[in-house]
Amino acid sequence: MKKILLFSDHREIFKTTSKITKGKYKLRWCTYDWLNDDKHFNPDVIIMYFNKKMVEKGTFEFIIRVKGMLGNTIPILALIENGTKQDIFSILKAGVYDYLENVEDLQEYQKKIEEILLWVWYLKKYGSQKGCNDQ
C-alpha cells in the first residue's frame, strides 16, 4: 500500500484527505512541528498544505527541510491557500511536483493525489540509475 505523509496544521485538511485516501493509501498526518523532531516515516509521496499566512511568510524553508529529511526526489503535492502566480512559481521552483489551490473539489483533489503517486512509478522506472552499464 502506498504511503502518503500529509503536512498540515489544520485538522480539516486531514479529514478531507482522509476521506479521499481511506482504504486506498496509508495516510500519516503531521504538523510542521514534526520537522523539528527526528522521526522516521518513509512515505512514497508528500502533501504539504500552506495556508495564507504561511504563503506570506514563505514556504521555501519548509520544502527544503522536508526534502533534506526525506530525499530530494520525493514527489510533493502542495496545497496552496490564496497563493499568487508568483507564490505558485516559487513553490514549483523549490521542488514541488504539482499544486492545487483548494481542496473543495474532492474529485480534483483525488485526481491530483493519484497523479502525484504516478511519479513514484515513473521515478522507479526512469529515475536516476547508479552504476555503469556494460555494452
VOGU-3710 file (C-alpha; in Angstrom, 3 decimals, decimal comma):
1> mkkillfsdh> 0,000/0,000/0,000  1,385/3,406/-0,975  2,184/5,739/1,921  1,308/9,432/1,981  2,669/11,915/4,504  0,485/14,994/4,956  1,961/18,138/6,475  -0,745/20,456/7,731  -1,521/22,385/10,870  -5,266/22,139/10,103
11> reifkttski> -7,416/19,169/11,094  -9,918/19,909/8,296  -7,280/19,283/5,631  -6,509/15,944/7,278  -10,202/14,993/7,385  -10,647/15,854/3,708  -7,514/13,963/2,693  -8,518/11,007/4,835  -11,888/10,778/3,053  -10,127/10,528/-0,286
21> tkgkyklrwc> -7,374/8,109/0,728  -9,258/5,804/3,102  -8,698/2,183/2,146  -6,529/3,062/-0,870  -3,411/4,513/0,716  -1,817/4,673/4,145  -2,064/8,286/5,333  0,021/9,801/8,103  -0,714/13,324/9,283  1,944/15,532/10,840
31> tydwlnddkh> 2,053/19,162/11,761  5,004/21,274/10,705  6,408/20,878/14,220  7,303/17,317/13,167  10,165/18,830/11,179  11,858/19,672/14,461  11,789/16,058/15,643  13,894/13,177/14,409  11,072/10,836/13,380  11,295/8,357/10,555
41> fnpdviimyf> 8,437/7,555/8,213  9,258/6,651/4,644  6,369/7,909/2,529  6,007/7,414/-1,191  4,681/10,959/-1,620  4,170/14,066/0,480  1,284/16,511/0,556  2,052/19,912/2,070  -0,710/22,371/2,956  0,222/26,046/3,078
51> nkkmvekgtf> -2,365/28,466/4,432  -2,386/32,152/3,542  -0,182/33,154/6,493  2,432/30,514/5,635  2,471/31,586/1,993  3,062/35,198/3,052  5,931/34,177/5,384  7,456/31,895/2,773  7,244/28,198/2,028  10,752/27,613/0,707
61> efiirvkgml> 12,229/26,661/4,098  9,573/24,005/4,783  10,006/22,419/1,361  13,793/22,342/1,623  13,694/20,861/5,140  11,293/18,109/4,047  13,416/17,296/1,006  16,518/17,258/3,198  14,941/14,797/5,625  13,094/12,543/3,190
71> gntipilali> 15,023/12,828/-0,057  15,387/15,301/-2,855  13,379/13,307/-5,383  10,316/12,532/-3,275  7,187/13,751/-5,097  5,427/16,600/-3,305  1,919/17,927/-3,907  1,410/21,436/-2,487  -1,994/22,675/-1,386  -1,821/26,460/-1,568
81> engtkqdifs> -4,387/28,753/0,037  -4,691/32,163/-1,635  -1,371/31,891/-3,427  -0,464/34,257/-6,233  1,021/33,055/-9,507  4,430/34,110/-8,147  3,867/32,044/-4,987  2,987/29,023/-7,111  6,039/29,544/-9,306  8,288/29,808/-6,235
91> ilkagvydyl> 6,895/26,594/-4,765  7,399/24,725/-8,029  10,908/26,127/-8,330  11,666/24,867/-4,799  10,990/21,329/-5,967  7,283/20,655/-5,567  5,991/18,416/-8,359  2,411/19,762/-8,536  -0,025/22,030/-6,716  -3,711/22,557/-6,032
101> envedlqeyq> -5,185/25,861/-4,985  -8,081/24,437/-2,962  -9,376/21,068/-1,819  -13,072/21,846/-2,052  -13,457/19,815/-5,250  -12,858/16,317/-3,886  -12,664/14,739/-7,335  -9,960/17,174/-8,425  -8,061/16,616/-5,171  -8,306/12,835/-5,591
111> kkieeillwv> -7,084/13,149/-9,181  -4,052/15,180/-8,046  -3,218/12,571/-5,394  -3,391/9,782/-7,959  -1,248/11,787/-10,392  1,422/12,502/-7,780  1,517/8,792/-6,940  2,257/8,069/-10,608  5,549/9,901/-10,096  6,611/7,096/-7,739
121> wylkkygsqk> 6,224/4,580/-10,553  7,933/6,893/-13,037  10,902/7,592/-10,754  11,392/3,898/-10,040  11,285/3,052/-13,723  13,163/6,020/-15,221  14,794/7,751/-12,251  18,496/8,134/-11,807  20,327/4,852/-12,017  23,592/4,398/-10,204
131> gcndq> 26,448/2,460/-11,641  27,603/1,758/-15,158  26,078/-0,211/-17,969  28,297/-2,675/-19,800  27,880/-2,880/-23,545
//
